[in-house]
Amino acid sequence: MPEAATQSRTVPLQDGALELQWSAITHTGRRREVNQDAVLAEYPLFVVADGMGGHIGGEIASSRTIERLRAVVGKGEVTPKTIEKALARAVADIASHPEGTDDGTGTTVTGVYLDTSTPEPTWVTLNIGDSRVYLFRDGGLAQVTTDHSVVQELISSGRLSPEEAENHPYGNVITRAVGPSDGVSPDYVRLEVQDGDRFVVCSDGLTKELTDYGILHFLLQHEDPTDAAVDMLEAALENGGRDNITIIVLNVRRIASSPTAD
């Protein structure tokens, strides 16, 4: 089992602070020889990239995408503009490895970042592909991102039920990825910051093996992000581990400022 450790960061606000705790873990799974997933969990950006299976160079696509996003974090300005510039550079990186990639080589990129550019900070999720961001709030779990997949399009059009989708033969076919085409932009969702929120960012290697209820179960069972992520991974492996598995668990605690004495 790969090692994971809980990290933390205190973010000062005008009316107090945010305490963030997170942990990230990735595993090849039981049936794949290479881990084509890559992960970035560095404040303020938490992202999973899942190289497209069935194409050579999936690990090149995911690793280059993560490294380009890591550089954005290093420069200190995470915005849709800087993210999309990084993704464009990643596409060029992938194309610069013709010996190790093909026309279909690409990767998902999915995650969340904290936007502190305004007085009241917000979370922003980003998504290309079928990795996912979940939000645990008020005791329930909701999928924030929408999969870019053939199966999701069939569900949205009413031609397929979620239950039928679970074993659909096109379950692995995604309709948007970083790599195969230029100018691919993520979908963004902006969320208010609330005390007690918890995010799960994961590749489909987790959601193939663990239902939303399973993810919720482990969040409820474990407050510590590392404990929750490790137990989710172990359950996914026990359920088959058919794909690479990557998980980020991020906890959010909001602290109000203490009133000052006169």
Accessible surface in RSA format (square Angstrom, percent):
REM  Atomic radii and reference values for relative SASA: ProtOr
REM  Chains: A
REM  Algorithm: Lee & Richards
REM  Probe-radius: 1.40
REM  Slices: 20
REM RES _ NUM      All-atoms   Total-Side   Main-Chain    Non-polar    All polar
REM                ABS   REL    ABS   REL    ABS   REL    ABS   REL    ABS   REL
RES MET A   1   118.46  61.3  47.66  31.5  70.80 168.6  49.17  41.8  69.29  91.8
RES PRO A   2    49.05  35.7  32.66  29.8  16.39  59.6  44.62  36.8   4.43  27.5
RES GLU A   3   172.79  99.2 141.99 107.4  30.80  73.3  60.95 117.9 111.84  91.3
RES ALA A   4    27.73  25.5   0.00   0.0  27.73  63.1   6.41   9.0  21.32  56.5
RES ALA A   5    72.05  66.2  60.41  93.2  11.64  26.5  63.99  90.1   8.06  21.3
RES THR A   6    48.02  34.2  16.64  16.9  31.38  74.8  16.09  21.6  31.94  48.3
RES GLN A   7    93.62  52.4  88.00  64.3   5.62  13.4  28.12  59.9  65.50  49.7
RES SER A   8    81.45  68.8  55.64  74.3  25.81  59.4  18.59  39.6  62.85  88.1
RES ARG A   9   116.46  48.9 109.65  55.9   6.81  16.2  26.35  36.0  90.12  54.6
RES THR A  10    81.48  58.0  64.96  65.9  16.52  39.4  41.38  55.6  40.10  60.6
RES VAL A  11    10.12   6.7   9.37   8.5   0.75   1.8  10.12   8.8   0.00   0.0
RES PRO A  12   111.03  80.9  96.47  87.9  14.56  52.9  96.96  80.1  14.07  87.5
RES LEU A  13    30.13  16.8   7.41   5.3  22.72  57.1  15.83  11.1  14.30  38.5
RES GLN A  14   157.62  88.1 115.56  84.5  42.06 100.1  52.84 112.5 104.78  79.5
RES ASP A  15    77.75  54.5  72.00  71.7   5.76  13.6  38.70  91.1  39.05  38.9
RES GLY A  16    16.88  20.8   0.00   N/A  16.88  20.8   8.43  23.1   8.45  18.9
RES ALA A  17    16.42  15.1  16.42  25.3   0.00   0.0  16.42  23.1   0.00   0.0
RES LEU A  18     0.00   0.0   0.00   0.0   0.00   0.0   0.00   0.0   0.00   0.0
RES GLU A  19    63.21  36.3  61.19  46.3   2.03   4.8  10.30  19.9  52.91  43.2
RES LEU A  20     0.57   0.3   0.00   0.0   0.57   1.4   0.00   0.0   0.57   1.5
RES GLN A  21    77.20  43.2  77.11  56.4   0.08   0.2  11.48  24.4  65.72  49.8
RES TRP A  22    10.90   4.4  10.90   5.3   0.00   0.0  10.90   5.8   0.00   0.0
RES SER A  23     0.04   0.0   0.00   0.0   0.04   0.1   0.04   0.1   0.00   0.0
RES ALA A  24    27.70  25.5  11.85  18.3  15.85  36.1  12.02  16.9  15.67  41.5
RES ILE A  25     5.03   2.9   0.48   0.4   4.55  11.0   5.03   3.6   0.00   0.0
RES THR A  26    42.92  30.5  36.80  37.3   6.12  14.6  36.82  49.5   6.10   9.2
RES HIS A  27    43.15  23.6  39.17  27.2   3.98  10.2  24.17  24.9  18.97  22.1
RES THR A  28    41.37  29.4  38.81  39.3   2.56   6.1  15.04  20.2  26.34  39.8
RES GLY A  29    11.50  14.2   0.00   N/A  11.50  14.2   0.00   0.0  11.50  25.8
RES ARG A  30   155.62  65.3 118.01  60.2  37.60  89.5  42.47  58.0 113.15  68.6
RES ARG A  31   163.45  68.6 129.84  66.2  33.61  80.0  48.16  65.8 115.29  69.9
RES ARG A  32    88.57  37.2  75.70  38.6  12.87  30.6  26.35  36.0  62.22  37.7
RES GLU A  33   176.77 101.5 138.27 104.6  38.49  91.7  58.49 113.1 118.28  96.6
RES VAL A  34    81.84  53.9  73.65  66.7   8.18  19.7  76.98  66.9   4.86  13.2
RES ASN A  35    40.44  27.9  24.76  23.9  15.68  37.8  15.84  38.1  24.60  23.8
RES GLN A  36    24.88  13.9  24.88  18.2   0.00   0.0   5.51  11.7  19.37  14.7
RES ASP A  37    12.51   8.8   0.21   0.2  12.30  29.1   0.00   0.0  12.51  12.5
RES ALA A  38    16.83  15.5  11.70  18.1   5.13  11.7  16.83  23.7   0.00   0.0
RES VAL A  39    36.42  24.0  24.52  22.2  11.90  28.7  24.52  21.3  11.90  32.3
RES LEU A  40     1.12   0.6   0.00   0.0   1.12   2.8   1.12   0.8   0.00   0.0
RES ALA A  41    14.39  13.2   4.52   7.0   9.87  22.4   4.52   6.4   9.87  26.1
RES GLU A  42    64.65  37.1  61.78  46.7   2.87   6.8  30.62  59.2  34.02  27.8
RES TYR A  43    38.63  18.0  25.65  14.6  12.98  33.8  18.47  13.9  20.16  24.9
RES PRO A  44    23.66  17.2  23.66  21.6   0.00   0.0  23.66  19.5   0.00   0.0
RES LEU A  45     0.00   0.0   0.00   0.0   0.00   0.0   0.00   0.0   0.00   0.0
RES PHE A  46     0.08   0.0   0.08   0.0   0.00   0.0   0.08   0.0   0.00   0.0
RES VAL A  47     0.01   0.0   0.01   0.0   0.00   0.0   0.01   0.0   0.00   0.0
RES VAL A  48     0.00   0.0   0.00   0.0   0.00   0.0   0.00   0.0   0.00   0.0
RES ALA A  49     0.00   0.0   0.00   0.0   0.00   0.0   0.00   0.0   0.00   0.0
RES ASP A  50    13.47   9.4  12.91  12.8   0.57   1.3   1.39   3.3  12.09  12.1
RES GLY A  51     2.42   3.0   0.00   N/A   2.42   3.0   0.00   0.0   2.42   5.4
RES MET A  52    36.12  18.7  30.32  20.1   5.80  13.8  36.05  30.7   0.07   0.1
RES GLY A  53    41.44  51.1   0.00   N/A  41.44  51.1  12.89  35.4  28.55  63.9
RES GLY A  54    87.79 108.3   0.00   N/A  87.79 108.3  43.70 119.9  44.09  98.8
RES HIS A  55    62.49  34.2  56.03  38.9   6.47  16.5  34.85  35.9  27.65  32.2
RES ILE A  56   101.91  58.0  94.66  70.5   7.25  17.5 101.06  72.8   0.85   2.3
RES GLY A  57     5.68   7.0   0.00   N/A   5.68   7.0   0.63   1.7   5.05  11.3
RES GLY A  58     0.07   0.1   0.00   N/A   0.07   0.1   0.07   0.2   0.00   0.0
RES GLU A  59    68.14  39.1  66.84  50.6   1.30   3.1  30.96  59.9  37.18  30.4
RES ILE A  60    36.48  20.8  34.89  26.0   1.59   3.8  36.48  26.3   0.00   0.0
RES ALA A  61     0.00   0.0   0.00   0.0   0.00   0.0   0.00   0.0   0.00   0.0
RES SER A  62     1.18   1.0   1.18   1.6   0.00   0.0   0.00   0.0   1.18   1.7
RES SER A  63    47.49  40.1  46.03  61.4   1.46   3.4  36.12  76.9  11.37  15.9
RES ARG A  64    72.19  30.3  72.19  36.8   0.00   0.0  16.75  22.9  55.45  33.6
RES THR A  65     0.00   0.0   0.00   0.0   0.00   0.0   0.00   0.0   0.00   0.0
RES ILE A  66     3.46   2.0   3.46   2.6   0.00   0.0   3.46   2.5   0.00   0.0
RES GLU A  67    72.55  41.7  66.58  50.4   5.97  14.2  25.18  48.7  47.37  38.7
RES ARG A  68    73.03  30.7  71.44  36.4   1.59   3.8   5.13   7.0  67.91  41.2
RES LEU A  69     0.04   0.0   0.04   0.0   0.00   0.0   0.04   0.0   0.00   0.0
RES ARG A  70    79.59  33.4  76.85  39.2   2.75   6.5  38.52  52.6  41.07  24.9
RES ALA A  71    49.51  45.5  37.18  57.4  12.33  28.1  47.99  67.6   1.52   4.0
RES VAL A  72    11.53   7.6  10.38   9.4   1.15   2.8  11.39   9.9   0.14   0.4
RES VAL A  73    19.91  13.1  11.33  10.3   8.58  20.7  11.39   9.9   8.52  23.1
RES GLY A  74    69.17  85.3   0.00   N/A  69.17  85.3  36.71 100.7  32.47  72.7
RES LYS A  75   168.12  82.0 132.86  81.5  35.27  84.0  95.93  86.3  72.19  76.9
RES GLY A  76    64.01  78.9   0.00   N/A  64.01  78.9  29.79  81.8  34.22  76.6
RES GLU A  77   107.73  61.9 103.94  78.6   3.80   9.0  33.88  65.5  73.85  60.3
RES VAL A  78    14.64   9.6   2.00   1.8  12.64  30.5   2.00   1.7  12.64  34.3
RES THR A  79    39.33  28.0  38.72  39.3   0.61   1.5  37.28  50.1   2.05   3.1
RES PRO A  80    48.24  35.2  48.24  44.0   0.00   0.0  48.24  39.8   0.00   0.0
RES LYS A  81   141.76  69.2 133.54  81.9   8.21  19.6  82.74  74.5  59.01  62.9
RES THR A  82    30.36  21.6  28.90  29.3   1.47   3.5  29.73  39.9   0.63   1.0
RES ILE A  83     0.00   0.0   0.00   0.0   0.00   0.0   0.00   0.0   0.00   0.0
RES GLU A  84    59.26  34.0  52.93  40.0   6.33  15.1  17.34  33.5  41.92  34.2
RES LYS A  85   104.82  51.1  99.33  60.9   5.49  13.1  58.11  52.3  46.71  49.8
RES ALA A  86     1.14   1.1   0.83   1.3   0.31   0.7   1.14   1.6   0.00   0.0
RES LEU A  87     4.22   2.4   4.14   3.0   0.08   0.2   4.22   3.0   0.00   0.0
RES ALA A  88    62.45  57.4  49.15  75.8  13.30  30.3  55.48  78.1   6.96  18.4
RES ARG A  89   107.68  45.2 104.17  53.1   3.51   8.4  29.43  40.2  78.25  47.4
RES ALA A  90     0.00   0.0   0.00   0.0   0.00   0.0   0.00   0.0   0.00   0.0
RES VAL A  91    21.09  13.9  20.38  18.5   0.71   1.7  20.38  17.7   0.71   1.9
RES ALA A  92    60.60  55.7  49.72  76.7  10.88  24.7  55.88  78.7   4.72  12.5
RES ASP A  93    17.60  12.3  16.63  16.5   0.97   2.3   2.79   6.6  14.81  14.8
RES ILE A  94     7.03   4.0   7.03   5.2   0.00   0.0   7.03   5.1   0.00   0.0
RES ALA A  95    73.71  67.8  48.20  74.4  25.51  58.0  57.89  81.5  15.82  41.9
RES SER A  96    75.62  63.9  45.18  60.3  30.44  70.1  46.78  99.6  28.84  40.4
RES HIS A  97    58.53  32.0  58.53  40.7   0.00   0.0  29.12  30.0  29.41  34.2
RES PRO A  98   100.46  73.2  79.74  72.7  20.72  75.3  84.98  70.2  15.48  96.2
RES GLU A  99   139.15  79.9 100.45  76.0  38.71  92.2  80.02 154.8  59.14  48.3
RES GLY A 100    19.71  24.3   0.00   N/A  19.71  24.3  17.33  47.6   2.38   5.3
RES THR A 101    15.73  11.2   7.34   7.4   8.39  20.0   0.25   0.3  15.48  23.4
RES ASP A 102    64.22  45.0  45.08  44.9  19.14  45.3  37.93  89.3  26.29  26.2
RES ASP A 103   141.59  99.2 121.62 121.0  19.97  47.2  44.24 104.1  97.35  97.1
RES GLY A 104    16.69  20.6   0.00   N/A  16.69  20.6  13.61  37.4   3.08   6.9
RES THR A 105     2.20   1.6   0.11   0.1   2.09   5.0   0.11   0.1   2.09   3.2
RES GLY A 106     0.02   0.0   0.00   N/A   0.02   0.0   0.00   0.0   0.02   0.1
RES THR A 107     0.00   0.0   0.00   0.0   0.00   0.0   0.00   0.0   0.00   0.0
RES THR A 108     2.65   1.9   2.65   2.7   0.00   0.0   2.65   3.6   0.00   0.0
RES VAL A 109     0.00   0.0   0.00   0.0   0.00   0.0   0.00   0.0   0.00   0.0
RES THR A 110     0.00   0.0   0.00   0.0   0.00   0.0   0.00   0.0   0.00   0.0
RES GLY A 111     0.00   0.0   0.00   N/A   0.00   0.0   0.00   0.0   0.00   0.0
RES VAL A 112     0.06   0.0   0.06   0.1   0.00   0.0   0.06   0.1   0.00   0.0
RES TYR A 113     1.31   0.6   1.31   0.7   0.00   0.0   0.35   0.3   0.96   1.2
RES LEU A 114     5.23   2.9   0.00   0.0   5.23  13.2   0.00   0.0   5.23  14.1
RES ASP A 115    20.23  14.2  18.11  18.0   2.12   5.0   3.60   8.5  16.64  16.6
RES THR A 116    70.76  50.3  47.40  48.1  23.36  55.7  16.10  21.6  54.65  82.6
RES SER A 117    94.00  79.4  49.98  66.7  44.01 101.4  51.38 109.4  42.62  59.7
RES THR A 118    73.65  52.4  65.24  66.1   8.40  20.0  62.68  84.2  10.96  16.6
RES PRO A 119   104.19  75.9  85.33  77.8  18.86  68.6  93.06  76.8  11.13  69.2
RES GLU A 120    91.74  52.7  88.20  66.7   3.54   8.4  60.05 116.2  31.69  25.9
RES PRO A 121     2.58   1.9   2.30   2.1   0.28   1.0   2.30   1.9   0.28   1.8
RES THR A 122    25.12  17.9  25.12  25.5   0.00   0.0  24.45  32.8   0.66   1.0
RES TRP A 123     0.00   0.0   0.00   0.0   0.00   0.0   0.00   0.0   0.00   0.0
RES VAL A 124     2.43   1.6   2.43   2.2   0.00   0.0   2.43   2.1   0.00   0.0
RES THR A 125     0.96   0.7   0.96   1.0   0.00   0.0   0.00   0.0   0.96   1.4
RES LEU A 126     0.11   0.1   0.00   0.0   0.11   0.3   0.11   0.1   0.00   0.0
RES ASN A 127     1.93   1.3   1.93   1.9   0.00   0.0   1.61   3.9   0.33   0.3
RES ILE A 128     0.00   0.0   0.00   0.0   0.00   0.0   0.00   0.0   0.00   0.0
RES GLY A 129     0.00   0.0   0.00   N/A   0.00   0.0   0.00   0.0   0.00   0.0
RES ASP A 130    12.47   8.7  11.38  11.3   1.10   2.6   3.38   8.0   9.09   9.1
RES SER A 131     0.13   0.1   0.00   0.0   0.13   0.3   0.12   0.3   0.01   0.0
RES ARG A 132    52.18  21.9  52.14  26.6   0.04   0.1   0.64   0.9  51.54  31.2
RES VAL A 133     0.00   0.0   0.00   0.0   0.00   0.0   0.00   0.0   0.00   0.0
RES TYR A 134     0.29   0.1   0.29   0.2   0.00   0.0   0.29   0.2   0.00   0.0
RES LEU A 135    13.94   7.8  12.61   9.0   1.32   3.3  12.61   8.9   1.32   3.6
RES PHE A 136    24.16  12.1  24.15  15.0   0.01   0.0  24.15  14.6   0.01   0.0
RES ARG A 137    53.13  22.3  44.05  22.5   9.08  21.6  24.69  33.7  28.44  17.2
RES ASP A 138   138.69  97.2  90.50  90.1  48.20 114.0  43.50 102.4  95.19  94.9
RES GLY A 139    46.01  56.7   0.00   N/A  46.01  56.7  25.04  68.7  20.97  47.0
RES GLY A 140    32.80  40.4   0.00   N/A  32.80  40.4  30.86  84.7   1.94   4.3
RES LEU A 141    36.06  20.1   3.46   2.5  32.60  81.9   3.93   2.8  32.13  86.5
RES ALA A 142    58.38  53.7  52.54  81.1   5.84  13.3  58.15  81.9   0.23   0.6
RES GLN A 143    64.27  35.9  35.03  25.6  29.24  69.6  13.99  29.8  50.28  38.1
RES VAL A 144    27.71  18.2   8.93   8.1  18.78  45.2  13.92  12.1  13.78  37.4
RES THR A 145     7.66   5.4   1.57   1.6   6.08  14.5   4.26   5.7   3.40   5.1
RES THR A 146    78.79  56.0  71.98  73.0   6.81  16.2  41.42  55.6  37.38  56.5
RES ASP A 147    14.11   9.9   9.87   9.8   4.24  10.0   0.00   0.0  14.11  14.1
RES HIS A 148    17.18   9.4  14.38  10.0   2.80   7.2  17.14  17.7   0.04   0.0
RES SER A 149     6.15   5.2   6.13   8.2   0.02   0.1   2.74   5.8   3.41   4.8
RES VAL A 150    37.49  24.7  37.49  33.9   0.00   0.0  37.49  32.6   0.00   0.0
RES VAL A 151    15.50  10.2  15.50  14.0   0.00   0.0  15.50  13.5   0.00   0.0
RES GLN A 152    40.23  22.5  39.92  29.2   0.31   0.7   4.81  10.2  35.42  26.9
RES GLU A 153   100.36  57.6  93.79  71.0   6.57  15.6  38.86  75.2  61.49  50.2
RES LEU A 154    29.17  16.2  28.83  20.6   0.34   0.9  29.17  20.5   0.00   0.0
RES ILE A 155    46.33  26.4  36.84  27.4   9.49  22.9  36.84  26.5   9.49  25.8
RES SER A 156    84.98  71.8  44.01  58.7  40.97  94.4  40.98  87.3  44.00  61.6
RES SER A 157    68.04  57.5  30.75  41.0  37.29  85.9  42.91  91.4  25.13  35.2
RES GLY A 158    65.99  81.4   0.00   N/A  65.99  81.4  32.40  88.9  33.59  75.2
RES ARG A 159   180.40  75.7 147.14  75.0  33.26  79.2  55.04  75.2 125.36  76.0
RES LEU A 160    25.82  14.4  18.11  13.0   7.72  19.4  20.98  14.7   4.85  13.0
RES SER A 161    39.56  33.4  33.17  44.3   6.39  14.7  34.13  72.7   5.43   7.6
RES PRO A 162    81.78  59.6  76.76  70.0   5.02  18.2  77.81  64.2   3.97  24.7
RES GLU A 163   124.64  71.6 114.13  86.3  10.52  25.0  63.65 123.1  60.99  49.8
RES GLU A 164   104.37  59.9  87.54  66.2  16.83  40.1  41.13  79.6  63.24  51.6
RES ALA A 165    13.48  12.4   6.77  10.5   6.70  15.2   6.83   9.6   6.65  17.6
RES GLU A 166   136.97  78.6  99.64  75.4  37.34  88.9  38.95  75.3  98.02  80.0
RES ASN A 167   134.83  93.0 105.86 102.3  28.97  69.8  38.42  92.5  96.41  93.2
RES HIS A 168    44.24  24.2  30.68  21.3  13.55  34.7  16.37  16.9  27.87  32.4
RES PRO A 169   118.56  86.4  79.65  72.6  38.91 141.5  92.52  76.4  26.05 161.9
RES TYR A 170   124.00  57.9 123.96  70.5   0.04   0.1  75.72  56.9  48.28  59.5
RES GLY A 171    32.91  40.6   0.00   N/A  32.91  40.6  16.38  45.0  16.53  37.0
RES ASN A 172   100.74  69.5  81.35  78.6  19.38  46.7  29.33  70.6  71.41  69.0
RES VAL A 173    68.84  45.3  64.88  58.7   3.96   9.6  68.84  59.8   0.00   0.0
RES ILE A 174    28.27  16.1   9.04   6.7  19.23  46.3   9.04   6.5  19.23  52.2
RES THR A 175    65.21  46.4  28.12  28.5  37.08  88.4  30.72  41.3  34.49  52.1
RES ARG A 176    76.62  32.2  69.51  35.4   7.11  16.9  21.31  29.1  55.31  33.5
RES ALA A 177     7.32   6.7   2.71   4.2   4.60  10.5   2.71   3.8   4.60  12.2
RES VAL A 178     1.64   1.1   1.40   1.3   0.24   0.6   1.64   1.4   0.00   0.0
RES GLY A 179    14.93  18.4   0.00   N/A  14.93  18.4   0.00   0.0  14.93  33.4
RES PRO A 180    62.38  45.5  30.76  28.0  31.62 114.9  33.13  27.4  29.25 181.8
RES SER A 181    58.81  49.7  52.81  70.5   6.00  13.8  43.70  93.1  15.10  21.2
RES ASP A 182   121.73  85.3  97.97  97.5  23.76  56.2  37.86  89.1  83.87  83.6
RES GLY A 183    79.15  97.6   0.00   N/A  79.15  97.6  43.60 119.7  35.55  79.6
RES VAL A 184    29.13  19.2  13.45  12.2  15.68  37.8  17.42  15.1  11.71  31.8
RES SER A 185    53.14  44.9  47.04  62.8   6.10  14.1  25.25  53.8  27.89  39.1
RES PRO A 186     8.40   6.1   0.00   0.0   8.40  30.5   0.00   0.0   8.40  52.2
RES ASP A 187    60.89  42.7  54.85  54.6   6.04  14.3  25.62  60.3  35.27  35.2
RES TYR A 188    69.92  32.6  40.31  22.9  29.61  77.0  40.37  30.3  29.55  36.4
RES VAL A 189    58.52  38.5  54.32  49.2   4.20  10.1  58.52  50.8   0.00   0.0
RES ARG A 190   133.26  56.0 105.57  53.8  27.69  65.9  53.24  72.8  80.02  48.5
RES LEU A 191    31.84  17.7  27.92  20.0   3.92   9.9  31.84  22.4   0.00   0.0
RES GLU A 192   102.91  59.1  94.33  71.4   8.58  20.4  33.24  64.3  69.67  56.9
RES VAL A 193     8.97   5.9   0.00   0.0   8.97  21.6   0.00   0.0   8.97  24.3
RES GLN A 194    56.28  31.5  53.79  39.3   2.49   5.9  17.90  38.1  38.39  29.1
RES ASP A 195    90.24  63.2  67.03  66.7  23.20  54.9  19.96  47.0  70.27  70.1
RES GLY A 196    42.10  51.9   0.00   N/A  42.10  51.9  33.62  92.3   8.48  19.0
RES ASP A 197     1.26   0.9   1.00   1.0   0.26   0.6   0.00   0.0   1.26   1.3
RES ARG A 198     9.68   4.1   9.57   4.9   0.11   0.3   5.95   8.1   3.72   2.3
RES PHE A 199     0.16   0.1   0.02   0.0   0.14   0.4   0.02   0.0   0.14   0.4
RES VAL A 200     0.12   0.1   0.07   0.1   0.06   0.1   0.07   0.1   0.06   0.2
RES VAL A 201     0.00   0.0   0.00   0.0   0.00   0.0   0.00   0.0   0.00   0.0
RES CYS A 202     0.18   0.1   0.00   0.0   0.18   0.4   0.00   0.0   0.18   0.2
RES SER A 203     0.20   0.2   0.00   0.0   0.20   0.5   0.20   0.4   0.00   0.0
RES ASP A 204    17.19  12.0  16.64  16.6   0.55   1.3   8.51  20.0   8.68   8.7
RES GLY A 205     0.19   0.2   0.00   N/A   0.19   0.2   0.04   0.1   0.15   0.3
RES LEU A 206     0.00   0.0   0.00   0.0   0.00   0.0   0.00   0.0   0.00   0.0
RES THR A 207    29.31  20.8   8.23   8.3  21.08  50.2   4.51   6.1  24.80  37.5
RES LYS A 208    62.41  30.4  36.85  22.6  25.56  60.9  38.21  34.4  24.20  25.8
RES GLU A 209    16.35   9.4   2.92   2.2  13.42  32.0   4.34   8.4  12.00   9.8
RES LEU A 210    16.16   9.0  12.24   8.8   3.92   9.8  14.13   9.9   2.02   5.4
RES THR A 211    86.24  61.3  77.49  78.6   8.75  20.9  75.91 102.0  10.33  15.6
RES ASP A 212    59.55  41.7  56.21  55.9   3.34   7.9  20.87  49.1  38.69  38.6
RES TYR A 213   180.49  84.3 175.14  99.6   5.34  13.9 127.81  96.0  52.67  64.9
RES GLY A 214    14.39  17.7   0.00   N/A  14.39  17.7  13.86  38.0   0.53   1.2
RES ILE A 215     0.00   0.0   0.00   0.0   0.00   0.0   0.00   0.0   0.00   0.0
RES LEU A 216    33.01  18.4  33.01  23.6   0.00   0.0  33.01  23.2   0.00   0.0
RES HIS A 217    91.40  50.0  87.02  60.5   4.38  11.2  56.08  57.8  35.32  41.1
RES PHE A 218    28.43  14.2  28.43  17.6   0.00   0.0  28.43  17.2   0.00   0.0
RES LEU A 219     2.67   1.5   0.01   0.0   2.66   6.7   0.01   0.0   2.66   7.2
RES LEU A 220   113.81  63.4  80.35  57.5  33.47  84.1  83.59  58.7  30.22  81.3
RES GLN A 221   103.47  57.9  70.76  51.7  32.71  77.9  30.46  64.8  73.01  55.4
RES HIS A 222    41.76  22.8  38.90  27.0   2.86   7.3  33.03  34.0   8.73  10.2
RES GLU A 223   126.86  72.8 116.59  88.2  10.27  24.4  64.10 124.0  62.75  51.2
RES ASP A 224    50.58  35.4  44.60  44.4   5.98  14.2  23.96  56.4  26.62  26.6
RES PRO A 225     0.00   0.0   0.00   0.0   0.00   0.0   0.00   0.0   0.00   0.0
RES THR A 226    20.38  14.5  20.38  20.7   0.00   0.0  20.38  27.4   0.00   0.0
RES ASP A 227    69.45  48.6  65.58  65.3   3.87   9.2   8.86  20.9  60.58  60.4
RES ALA A 228     0.00   0.0   0.00   0.0   0.00   0.0   0.00   0.0   0.00   0.0
RES ALA A 229     0.00   0.0   0.00   0.0   0.00   0.0   0.00   0.0   0.00   0.0
RES VAL A 230    31.80  20.9  31.80  28.8   0.00   0.0  31.80  27.6   0.00   0.0
RES ASP A 231    38.49  27.0  36.39  36.2   2.09   4.9   3.88   9.1  34.61  34.5
RES MET A 232     0.00   0.0   0.00   0.0   0.00   0.0   0.00   0.0   0.00   0.0
RES LEU A 233     0.02   0.0   0.02   0.0   0.00   0.0   0.02   0.0   0.00   0.0
RES GLU A 234    66.85  38.4  65.26  49.4   1.59   3.8  15.13  29.3  51.72  42.2
RES ALA A 235    16.15  14.9  13.06  20.1   3.10   7.0  15.23  21.5   0.92   2.4
RES ALA A 236     0.00   0.0   0.00   0.0   0.00   0.0   0.00   0.0   0.00   0.0
RES LEU A 237     9.21   5.1   8.05   5.8   1.16   2.9   8.05   5.7   1.16   3.1
RES GLU A 238   140.95  80.9 105.54  79.8  35.42  84.3  39.62  76.6 101.33  82.7
RES ASN A 239    85.36  58.9  56.82  54.9  28.54  68.7  17.03  41.0  68.33  66.0
RES GLY A 240    19.46  24.0   0.00   N/A  19.46  24.0  17.27  47.4   2.19   4.9
RES GLY A 241     0.05   0.1   0.00   N/A   0.05   0.1   0.05   0.1   0.00   0.0
RES ARG A 242   101.47  42.6  96.39  49.1   5.08  12.1  29.73  40.6  71.74  43.5
RES ASP A 243     9.57   6.7   9.35   9.3   0.22   0.5   0.43   1.0   9.14   9.1
RES ASN A 244     2.17   1.5   1.57   1.5   0.60   1.5   0.22   0.5   1.96   1.9
RES ILE A 245     0.43   0.2   0.16   0.1   0.26   0.6   0.16   0.1   0.26   0.7
RES THR A 246     0.00   0.0   0.00   0.0   0.00   0.0   0.00   0.0   0.00   0.0
RES ILE A 247     0.01   0.0   0.01   0.0   0.00   0.0   0.01   0.0   0.00   0.0
RES ILE A 248     0.14   0.1   0.13   0.1   0.01   0.0   0.13   0.1   0.01   0.0
RES VAL A 249     0.00   0.0   0.00   0.0   0.00   0.0   0.00   0.0   0.00   0.0
RES LEU A 250     0.05   0.0   0.05   0.0   0.00   0.0   0.05   0.0   0.00   0.0
RES ASN A 251    10.79   7.4  10.69  10.3   0.10   0.2  10.33  24.9   0.47   0.5
RES VAL A 252     3.85   2.5   0.00   0.0   3.85   9.3   0.33   0.3   3.52   9.5
RES ARG A 253   135.56  56.9 135.43  69.0   0.13   0.3  45.30  61.9  90.26  54.7
RES ARG A 254    58.38  24.5  42.72  21.8  15.66  37.3  24.28  33.2  34.10  20.7
RES ILE A 255    57.50  32.7  53.80  40.1   3.70   8.9  56.72  40.8   0.78   2.1
RES ALA A 256    84.24  77.5  63.20  97.5  21.04  47.9  65.77  92.6  18.47  48.9
RES SER A 257    68.38  57.8  47.65  63.6  20.73  47.8  32.15  68.5  36.23  50.8
RES SER A 258    94.40  79.8  75.02 100.1  19.38  44.7  39.11  83.3  55.29  77.5
RES PRO A 259   133.03  97.0 103.94  94.8  29.09 105.7 115.25  95.2  17.78 110.5
RES THR A 260   126.14  89.7 102.16 103.6  23.99  57.2  76.02 102.1  50.12  75.8
RES ALA A 261   103.13  94.8  64.45  99.5  38.68  88.0  74.35 104.7  28.78  76.2
RES ASP A 262   192.30 134.7 118.44 117.9  73.86 174.7  72.09 169.7 120.21 119.9
END  Absolute sums over single chains surface
CHAIN  1 A    12295.5       9341.3       2954.2       6333.1       5962.4
END  Absolute sums over all chains
TOTAL         12295.5       9341.3       2954.2       6333.1       5962.4
